Amino acid sequence: MQIRTYRESDEEAVVALWHTCGLTRPWNDPRKDIARKLTVQRELFLIGEIEGQLVGSVMAGFEGHRGWVNYLAVLPEVRGRGYGSTLMTAVEKKFVEHGCPKVNLLVRTTNTAVLEFYRRLGYAADDAVPLGKRLIHDGPTA
């Protein structure tokens, strides 16, 4: 798998990937998330491809204190080949280049397979409760 930064021409394939992987929600418009990401640290939006076909993505950001990972996705038909781990390793390397000391991410508690995936990569639950507040509403509320 080759890893490169996101290009605008990837949008349809990325949105389809996120839908296929169950990452989208009615209250998060993936196209708006992509457009917002392209305004900051676009070098932290990575694409994995095999022979020109988009098979994975990871969108990340660093705000000076912590790195955050969103939208890590790999097509179901190519999972189990290490592509998700490879994307995470690539984004972690970019975080280190930015001087990022810690990475955070959110996983739904019901997604046990993904929780196990991250445990295998060395991630563990923090002793903290994630809180959120929607400032811009893109769709129906949750």
C-alpha positions in Angstrom: 0.0 0.0 0.0 1.3 3.5 -0.9 0.5 6.4 1.4 0.1 9.9 0.2 -1.7 13.1 1.2 -5.3 13.7 0.3 -6.1 15.3 -3.0 -9.4 17.0 -3.9 -10.1 14.3 -6.5 -10.3 11.7 -3.7 -13.4 13.2 -2.2 -16.0 10.8 -3.7 -13.9 7.7 -3.0 -13.2 8.9 0.6 -16.8 9.6 1.4 -17.8 6.2 -0.1 -15.1 4.5 2.0 -16.4 6.2 5.2 -19.9 5.2 4.4 -18.8 1.6 3.7 -16.9 1.5 7.0 -19.9 2.9 9.0 -18.0 6.0 10.1 -20.6 8.6 9.0 -23.5 9.9 11.0 -26.4 12.0 10.0 -25.2 14.9 12.0 -21.7 14.9 10.5 -21.6 15.8 6.8 -18.4 14.0 5.6 -18.0 16.5 2.7 -18.1 19.4 5.2 -15.6 17.6 7.4 -13.2 17.2 4.5 -13.6 20.8 3.4 -12.9 21.9 7.0 -9.8 19.7 7.2 -8.4 21.1 4.0 -8.1 24.5 5.6 -5.7 23.2 8.3 -2.8 20.7 8.3 -3.8 19.0 5.1 -0.5 17.1 5.4 -2.2 15.1 8.2 -4.9 13.8 5.9 -3.5 10.6 4.5 -4.7 8.2 1.9 -3.7 4.6 1.4 -3.9 3.2 -2.1 -3.1 0.0 -3.9 -2.4 0.1 -7.6 -4.2 3.5 -7.8 -7.3 2.3 -5.9 -8.1 4.2 -2.7 -8.3 1.6 0.1 -7.8 3.6 3.3 -7.7 7.0 4.9 -6.9 8.7 8.2 -7.6 12.3 9.1 -5.6 13.8 11.9 -4.8 17.1 13.6 -2.4 18.5 16.1 -3.4 21.6 18.2 -0.1 22.0 20.1 -1.0 19.8 23.0 -2.4 16.5 21.6 -2.8 14.9 18.3 -6.3 13.7 17.3 -7.1 10.9 14.9 -10.4 10.7 13.0 -11.8 8.7 10.1 -9.2 5.8 10.1 -10.8 3.5 7.6 -9.8 0.5 5.5 -12.0 -1.2 2.9 -13.5 -4.3 4.5 -12.3 -6.5 1.6 -8.6 -5.7 2.3 -8.7 -5.7 6.1 -6.4 -7.9 8.1 -3.3 -7.1 5.9 -1.9 -4.5 8.2 -3.1 -1.4 6.2 -4.8 0.2 9.2 -1.7 -0.2 11.3 0.4 1.2 8.5 -1.8 4.3 8.2 -1.6 4.8 12.0 2.2 4.4 11.9 2.4 7.0 9.2 0.2 9.5 11.0 2.1 8.9 14.3 5.3 9.7 12.5 3.9 12.9 11.2 2.8 13.8 14.7 6.3 13.3 16.0 7.6 15.5 13.2 5.2 18.2 14.5 6.5 17.7 18.1 3.2 16.1 19.2 3.7 14.3 22.6 0.4 12.4 22.8 -2.4 11.0 20.6 -6.0 10.8 21.4 -8.9 9.3 19.4 -12.5 8.3 20.1 -14.0 4.9 19.5 -17.6 4.0 20.2 -17.8 1.6 23.1 -19.9 -0.8 21.1 -17.2 -1.2 18.4 -15.2 -3.9 20.1 -13.3 -5.0 17.0 -11.9 -1.5 16.6 -11.1 -1.2 20.3 -9.1 -4.4 20.1 -7.3 -3.1 17.0 -6.2 0.0 18.8 -5.2 -2.0 21.9 -2.9 -4.1 19.7 -1.3 -0.8 18.6 -0.6 0.2 22.2 -3.6 2.5 22.8 -5.4 2.3 26.1 -8.4 4.1 27.7 -7.5 7.3 29.5 -8.9 8.1 32.9 -11.0 10.9 31.4 -14.5 11.3 30.1 -14.8 12.7 26.6 -17.2 15.7 26.4 -18.4 17.5 23.3 -20.5 20.4 22.2 -21.7 21.0 18.7 -21.0 24.6 17.5 -22.2 24.2 13.9 -25.0 21.9 13.1 -24.5 20.1 9.7 -27.6 17.9 9.9 -30.1 16.3 12.2 -29.1 16.4 15.9 -28.0 13.2 17.6 
